[in-house]
Amino acid sequence: MGLPVDDAPPPASNGDSNTTAQQDAQEPATASTTDGNDATSSSNPPRSPSDLPPAALDLAAKLFDLARAGDATTLQAYLRAGIPPNLTNHAGDTLLMLAAYHGRTDTVRLLLERGADANTINGRGQSPLAGAVFKGHDDVVRVLVEEGKADADVGIPCAKDTAVMFRKQELFEILGVEEGREVPGMVRQMVPGGGSSSGEGGEGGGECPI
């Protein structure tokens, strides 16, 4: 399933991360830097990530790493300070998308409580719910549906089709998958390199770079 691209593994507990600031810069970012100064000027907003000052790029990278790693405590402090809960990176992935894909249930719940939109799709037309279904994060799926009111029909492929293609029968009920639902062609395009829908989703059945 070709979910969000160019992602790096979550940082280790000691803070290490191989995600570059340039990769996860928002366009345009409006967050404030850690020293309290505005990262961008309202009179002359940046046109691309390359126009952002280093401090803004560093902050953006840190925020997306926090979402991937599930550091809800630190992320909450930034959200309370004014960081938008629907902050997106260069690929259109929101903080919620990254937290959901990596199975960070507490972080997903925090972002939803702070106003994150569970139905925001990324640059490839994919939703946080579909990402969680693909990876088999059942708890995240339930939180997105029950607390975030995520729509299982949003995105391409939507969460329902993802569940059918990767045989996630245990999620059919909560997603409202109709009996006998079929996905035309069982789209092989979901998995780069020709992986098929008969794989086991995010557990080795195909690549899903996020």
C-alpha positions, 0 to 999 in steps of 0.5 A: 500500500503506497502510503506516505512516502520518504518516511524514516523509522521512529526515533529511538528513546534517546532522541536519535532520528535519521529524518531530515528537517527538509523532508518534513517541513510544512509548506508554509509553516506558521509555527513559532520557534522555540525561542518565541520568535515567529518562524515566518513573517506574515507579510512575506510568507515562504513559498517553499520549505527551502525559504524557511529559516533553519529553526522552523525546519528543525521544529517541523522535523521534531514535531513529526518525529514526536508523532511517529515515536508516540511522544504524546507528552512532549507533543501535547506541550507544543499543541498547547503552545499553539502548534496546529493539530493538522500540521502537514509535511511535504507529502501531505501527511498530518501528525495524525497520519504518522501517529496512526500508521505507527500505532501510537494510540495515545498520540492519536487520541491526543491529536483528536482531542486537540482537534485533528481531522481524522478524515484529512487525506495526504498527497496520495489520497490516503487517510489515517484510518486506511494506514492503521488498517493496513498496519493492523493497528486495531486499537488505533482503528477503533479510536479513529472510528469511535472518537475521531468519527473517521469515515471508512469510505474516505481516500483511495484506497479507503479503509474498507477496501484496504481491509478487504484487500489485506483480509483484515476480517477482524476489522470488518464490523467496526469499519462497516464493511458490507458482506461480499464487498469486492475491490475491482481488480484488487488493485496491485498498485497499492504495493510498490513493486507489484505486491498483491492484495493477498499479502498480510498488510504491514507485517511483511506482505508488502512495502508501505513507506511512511 
